[in-house]
């Protein structure tokens, strides 16, 4: 009997979205990934964390292969639960780079930088394109979206200003921008804002950990699973 899988069978590690297009996608972890998580868990004791906080920590640490990254995370289980519920219900997922959009394989995303209005607004206001793009996106998606920022501190600062002005009410803000200019300050501002958020302290961050955080929420089913 042939062991060749059918053409429509999911590849190992690939997500299989729910039939409705929303809900938690399913995926089959590759054996290498399973072993990688086993090693990670042998080096990092997260048994005291609630399920989604643990899931996010494991996936973000796995994405950078650096267990010290766990100590920088600022976690709020209630915020993660709310953000996950919004994602599974089909809330808009807004990301700051095309790279993040390409990395998030189980959900459609919105990339404000692709908005042709952003460049013109940036020229008119003297702001960055990321700033301009996120202010436009805030007007387009004022309620209940999940926002994920891993590259542009100016996008996070702009979003926080829109939130403070009452023009946008997110379900969750994942703010993990990387860099030596503005990244640490923007994340500190997010953590102090009272907004439902996931962030970290310091200059480290980036698109890979941001994508990992989103996937942690989307794929989470069992805190003991390697894809939790």
N, C-alpha and C positions, 0 to 999 in steps of 0.2 A: 504494500500500500504506500502511495506517495506521501511524503511528509511535507510537501511544498504547500505553504499557506495560500489561501485564496487571494486574488489580486486586491480585494478590498479589506484584507486583514490589516489591523494597525501594526506599525513597526514597533519593535521593543522601545519603550521610553516615549513613544509618541502619544499625545493626548487623543482621546476619543470623545468628542463633545456629546453632551446629552442630546437626545432626539429633538427636544424642544428648542435647542440652541442656547438655553440657559441651564443653570444647575451646575453641579460639580462634574467636571470632565473626568473620564477614567483614563488611566495609562498603565502600561506594564513596564516596571523598571527593568533596565538591563542588568545582568548579573554584576557587571563592573560597578554600576551605581549602588547596588545592594551592598557590595563589599566596601565601597567608599564610605557609605553611611555607617557601616559597622565599625570601621576604623575611627571615624569622626566621633561616634558615641563612646568609644573606648578612651578618648582623649578629653571629652567634654561632658561633664555631668550636668544635665539639664532636667533631672527628675523633679526638681522643685518648681519648675515653670508650668503654668496652665497650658492646655493643648495647643492653642494657636500661637502663643508666644514661643513655645518650644518649636513648633513647625517653622515659624519665621526665622528663628535663630539658627536652626539646623540648615535650612536651605541657603540662607545668606552666607553662613560660614562655609558651607560646601562650595558656594560659587567662587569664593576667593581662596579656598584651601588655607585659611588662617583662623585658628581657633581664638586668637586674641580679639578678633572682630566682635565676638559675642559680648565682650565687656563694654563695648561702645554703644550698644543698642538701647534705645529708650522705648520700652514696651508697655502697652496698655491693653489688657485682654479684652475689655469691653469695647474699645475702639476697633480692635481686630475683628471681633464678632460682628459688630455693626457693618464694618467694611466688607467682610465676607458675605454677609446676608445681602448687601446691596449688589455685589458682583453676581451672586447666584440668581438674583432676581432680574438681572439684565441691565443694571445701571450703566450709564456711559463710563468708559474707562479712558481717561485722558492722560496721555504721556508726553514727555517733553522732547523726545527724539525719535527719528525713524528707526534707529537701532533698537530702542526699547520696543517699538511696535513690531519689529521683525522677530524679536526674541520671545514675545508673548504669543505662544502658538495656539492657545486654546480659546482666545477671545478676540473679537474685533476691538480695535482701539481707535482713538481719535488723536491725531497729531496736529496741534494748533499751528506749528511751524509751517505746515502745508497750506495754511490759509493764505491766499494771495493778498488779503488785506493787511497782513502783518507787516510786510516790508514797508508799505506806504505809511502805516501808522507809526512805525519806528522812525521813519524819516521826519514825519511831522512833529513828533514829540521828543526826538533826540534820545530815545530809549533804545535798548537792545531789541532784536527781533523776538527773542524769547519773552521779554517783558510784554511787548505789544501783543504777541500771539496769545499769551495767557489771559490778558485782560479781555481780549475779544472772546476767548473761549468761556470765560466766566460769564459774559453776557449771554452767550448761547446756551450754557448749561448751568443755570443758577442754582438748581436744587438736586441734591441726591447723587451727584457723580462721585466716582472715585478718581483721585488725581495722583499720578505717580511721577515724581521728578527725581532723576538720578544724575543729571548733568549740569543744569543751569540754575545757579543760585538766584539769578535775576528773575527767573520764572517763579520760583518759590516766594521771593519777596513780593512780587506783583500779586500772586494769588493771596498771600496773607493780607495785603492792603485791601484787596477786593472783599475778602471775608470780613475784615474789621469794619468796612464801610457798609456791611449788610447786603452787598450785592450778590453774594454767592454763599451757599450753604452746603458744603460737601458732606458726603457720607463718611469719607476717610481721605486723609492726605498722607501719602507715602512720600516723605521728603528725605532723600538720601543723596543729595548732590555731592560731587567730589571736587576737590581743588583747593588751592592755596588762597584764592581770593573770594571771599564771601560765603564759601560753603559752610564753614563752621558757624558763622554768624547767622546765616539763614536758618540753619537747623536748630540753633538755640532759640531763635525767635519763634519757630514753629512749636517747639516743645513748651515754650512759655505762653503760647497763645490761648490755650484751653480748647483748641480744635481737636477733634478725634484724629489721632495721627499715629504714624509709625516713623521714627527717625533715629538718628544716632548722633553721638558727640564727636566732634573733631573734623578733620579734613578728609578722612577716608569715606568712601561711598562709591557711587558710580552706577552706570547702567546695568552691569551684571547683577549687583546686589538688589537693585530695584526690581528687575525682572524676576529674580529669585523670590523676592518678597511677595510679588503678585502671584506667582505660581504656588507659593506656600499656601496662600489663602484659597486659590482655586482648586488645588489638588488635594487639600487636606481631607482625610476621611478617618484615619486611625492614627493616634499619636505614636504608635509603635511601627508604623509603616515607613519604609525608607524614603517614600516620597511625601511624607507628612510635612 
